[in-house]
Amino acid sequence: MPVPSLTKTLAAGLAGGLVASLAMNLFQSVSAPAFGQTGSNDDPSTVKAADSAKQAVTGDAVTQKHRAAAGSLVHYATGAALGAGYALAVRQWPESNAGFGSAFGVGVATMLDDVAVPAFGWGPAPTETPPATHAYGLVSHVVFGLVLEGTRRAIVEALD
């Protein structure tokens, strides 16, 4: 298969990241009970990230009315950015799609859930997180990686 243009690569990656973010949300909504995820009164890390961004820019936190939307915006923007980066990596190094994107999903889970979220204070350290929650995050991000790769491939082929 020829290497797609940069425009096609980015379009496929951005769209793939958005579709994969949606798929991850849907997976989590149906699988949470199986992983013992019953919810929490604490804001999710995406809302905490939105708070950090808004406070850095304006000095104010996200209002209660906009917290859910701000968290969704962070989730989908992160997914789109990760999708674009993944597509660029696969364009340059085709072996980056190892496991049909599942290896990328594992890497994302590790870097976000286990490194970035605790480092920024948006969630607990990995040692303070129950094994079922680790499994839930890991499997959710594998779903993200698989859907990202499938969508990326489908879009690249459709654009050729």
Secondary structure as GFF3:
##gff-version 3
##sequence-region A 1 160
A	DSSP	alpha_helix	6	31	.	.	.	ID=ss1
A	DSSP	three_ten_helix	32	35	.	.	.	ID=ss2
A	DSSP	alpha_helix	45	58	.	.	.	ID=ss3
A	DSSP	three_ten_helix	64	66	.	.	.	ID=ss4
A	DSSP	alpha_helix	67	92	.	.	.	ID=ss5
A	DSSP	three_ten_helix	94	101	.	.	.	ID=ss6
A	DSSP	alpha_helix	102	108	.	.	.	ID=ss7
A	DSSP	pi_helix	109	116	.	.	.	ID=ss8
A	DSSP	alpha_helix	117	119	.	.	.	ID=ss9
A	DSSP	three_ten_helix	126	128	.	.	.	ID=ss10
A	DSSP	alpha_helix	131	159	.	.	.	ID=ss11
###
